[in-house]
Amino acid sequence: MTAGGVEPQWVGRGKVRAREVGDTVELTIDGLTTQAKYYKPLVYEFMRKEWSSRPSYGDYTVEILMEHVGDPPWMDLDNLAKALLDAIKGYLFHDDAQVARLLVERRQGERERITIRVFPRS
C-alpha cells in the first residue's frame, strides 16, 4: 500500500505486468523458459504497447529475481539479465550504461516467474 492507502494498479493482463510504486517500477513475467532470448521480445513488446512512462537520466539499480518451482531451469543468469536490460532500455532509462547496480538472483519460489525492480540509485 502507498501512503494514501491505495494499492498501485498493475498495467497489462498477459504474461507481463508492471506497476509504479513511488519511484520504483516493478515488472513481473509469469512462467519460465530455458531460453533467455525469449524474454527480450516479450518484455519489449509489453513496454512498447502498454507502458506510458518516459525514460530518465541518472544512475539506476536493477534487481532481477527468477523464482522457480522444483529444479531451477538450466539458464545463465547473465544472459537473462542482458535480455531483460535490452528490453527495458529506452523505456525506464535511456541506456543500460545507467545501471550502476545490478542484482540477479535465482531462488525457489511458490510459482515460476521473473520479477524486475528498477529504481533510481541514491
Helices and strands as residue ranges (DSSP letters): E 16-21, E 24-30, G 36-38, H 39-50, E 60-68, H 77-88, G 96-98, E 99-108, E 113-120
